[in-house]
Amino acid sequence: MLSIRAPDHLGDGVMALPAVAAIGRTHGARVHAPRWGAALYGGLPGVIVARREEAPHAGSHGVLLKPSFGAAWRWRHLPARTGLASHGRGMLLTHALPVVPGEARWRGWARIAEALGAMVDGPPRWPHRPVPGDTAGMLPPEGFVALHVHGNTPLNRWPHARALADRLRSEGRAAWFLAGPGEHDAVAALAGDHPILDHDDLHGLVAHLQRASAVVGHDSGVTHLAAAAGLRTLMLHGPTSPAETGAGEPVRAALSCSPCGRRHCTRFTWRGPRPSCMAQLSVAAVHAALDAPTARGVP
């Protein structure tokens, strides 16, 4: 059995699914993950989920999916350590794989699994299994549009979500905003009088989202999860790259500086700070993507 250090963020955790599933099937895996790890990885064959703070079994082969120097340093006592040679940690790995510029993040982690002799099936897919109580609480209407736009950084937030929700309501279509643990007040400020779907459980969230016609969100864990669960997903990109971290149907502002990967915009005009790339992604553009015939599978 191999010891896997999962990434810390849910979006990265979803992108690591193909690698974790392949290693679990082939070798068996003990995955050290944040609190969402049990829901995300717990149903995978051959996988046992442990707390991320828990020490790996002495003598096990460590698989470092978390892309940091610190993770490799903390597991340096293991006799074998495999991972991508990023963040200057190549010297701490016994099996260091090269970083490929521009490569999809899930594919980089899939290369790790393949280097260990595990066959990866393809892009991230999450085998959501409904359980009793999944849809407790008020149910959104069938065909609603789910909006997940509260980014963890200012540059990643789409400021026009309420305007889109207002436009959809004028067309007789419901829009609900999504709020994770501790996000309700911040999301309420974005949502205005539109309803909010609070969630603290991944299975329950996806059970609700299965009633949606589409999930619209920035490059985030919830958006990645929805796409991996097979739901129609529009991912809004400003500073992030559709090629590297995209999922579902990408919608992006066509700016020469995007993607930059920054947390804060550093570009200025003669009038002062430049409006963020996400702010320049218009309501009309996102609305058009929602209604695009090809996106709905129409030839």
Secondary structure, DSSP 8 states (H G I E B T S, - for coil): -EEEE--SSHHHHHHTHHHHHHHHHHH-EEEEE-TTHHHHHTTSTTEEEEETTS---TT-EEEE-S-SHHHHHHTTTSSEEEEE--TT-GGG-SEEE---TT--HHHHHHHHHHHTT----SS--------TTTT-S----TTEEEEE---SSGGG--TTHHHHHHHHHHTT--EEEEE-TT-HHHHHHHHTTS-EEE-S-HHHHHHHHTTEEEEEEESSHHHHHHHHTT--EEEEESSS-HHHH--SEEEE---TT-----SS---EETTEE---TTTTS-HHHHHHHHT-TGGGT--
